[in-house]
Amino acid sequence: MSFESKEHAVQYWRENVRLLLTLLVIWFVVSFGAGILLVDVLNEIKFFGFKLGFWFAQQGAIYAFIVLIFVYVKKMNTLDRKYNVQED
């Protein structure tokens, strides 16, 4: 992977780190927030016969993580093409 200039490399990594931090915050909010902090409030809601707080703690965080992986791949492929460092 070679960048056209040092400036492009800095911009690429800045966008990459921003994307990573955004996705990690979303994952934290879903897993810790919905699965632990808001569990009592969410347990008032039923989801497929289960309390929603329990569902987020057991299943929802895992599903959210898998979705975030696919979002990361899509966004990184776009970012790679933007800076002309994609794999052929």
Contacts in CASP RR format, 6 or more apart in sequence:
PFRMAT RR
TARGET T0000
AUTHOR 0000-0000-0000
METHOD contacts of the structure
MODEL  1
MSFESKEHAVQYWRENVRLLLTLLVIWFVVSFGAGILLVDVLNEIKFFGF
KLGFWFAQQGAIYAFIVLIFVYVKKMNTLDRKYNVQED
1 85 0 8 1.000
2 85 0 8 1.000
3 9 0 8 1.000
3 12 0 8 1.000
3 83 0 8 1.000
3 85 0 8 1.000
4 83 0 8 1.000
4 84 0 8 1.000
8 83 0 8 1.000
11 83 0 8 1.000
12 79 0 8 1.000
12 83 0 8 1.000
12 85 0 8 1.000
15 79 0 8 1.000
16 76 0 8 1.000
16 79 0 8 1.000
19 72 0 8 1.000
19 75 0 8 1.000
19 76 0 8 1.000
19 79 0 8 1.000
20 72 0 8 1.000
23 68 0 8 1.000
23 71 0 8 1.000
23 72 0 8 1.000
26 64 0 8 1.000
26 68 0 8 1.000
27 61 0 8 1.000
27 64 0 8 1.000
27 65 0 8 1.000
27 68 0 8 1.000
30 56 0 8 1.000
30 60 0 8 1.000
30 61 0 8 1.000
30 64 0 8 1.000
31 56 0 8 1.000
31 61 0 8 1.000
31 64 0 8 1.000
31 65 0 8 1.000
34 42 0 8 1.000
34 53 0 8 1.000
34 56 0 8 1.000
34 57 0 8 1.000
34 60 0 8 1.000
34 61 0 8 1.000
35 42 0 8 1.000
35 53 0 8 1.000
35 56 0 8 1.000
35 57 0 8 1.000
35 61 0 8 1.000
36 57 0 8 1.000
38 53 0 8 1.000
39 53 0 8 1.000
39 54 0 8 1.000
39 56 0 8 1.000
39 57 0 8 1.000
42 51 0 8 1.000
42 52 0 8 1.000
42 53 0 8 1.000
42 56 0 8 1.000
43 51 0 8 1.000
43 52 0 8 1.000
43 53 0 8 1.000
43 54 0 8 1.000
44 51 0 8 1.000
44 52 0 8 1.000
45 51 0 8 1.000
45 52 0 8 1.000
45 53 0 8 1.000
46 52 0 8 1.000
47 55 0 8 1.000
48 55 0 8 1.000
77 86 0 8 1.000
80 86 0 8 1.000
80 87 0 8 1.000
END
